[in-house]
Amino acid sequence: MTPEIRPMQPADLPGVIRVERACQPHPWDEARFSRELDNPLARLRVICDGEHLCGFMVCWQVADEVEIQNICVAPEYRRKGLGRLLLEDLFNSCPDAERFLLEVRSGNQPAIELYRSFGFQVDGVRPAYYHDGEDAVLMSRPGASTLAGE
């Protein structure tokens, strides 16, 4: 079956929370996701394989910048290209963005390599950023509109 990417709906929250808890040491709660669903700047997408919610992405678009706030793929669906599909969907749906931003745990090398494969570069590090003391790696890449103008 081909995975489907679609807007996140309130009915998706139980599956989103399940994936979030499986992926994050300090997961967002349902109230946080509900606030994001109501946030006019937020763009929330889920990726499903049939009836199974496999992952999601939460982004904010402010003016010409898009910041990835949260992206997760359930452990049992990793290494199948679903994170790549979520990122491709993001870039294709934000053609006017001049820059994409994110932060990632320094120990999450698979994610860092995925982001690098899309042209993200390291901009800096926030030491001991996370609750457990792990550093955050700040990454960005130009958007298609910026690349076209070069």
Buried (B, 14 or more C-beta within 10 A) or exposed (E): EEBEBEEBEEEBBEBBBEBBEEBEEEBBEEEBBEEBBEEEEBBBBBBBBEEEBBBBBBBBBEEEBBBBBBBBBBEEBBEBEBBEBBBEBBBEBBEEBBBBBBBBBBEEEEBBEBBEEBEBEEEEEEEEBBEEEBBBBBBBBBBBBBEEEE
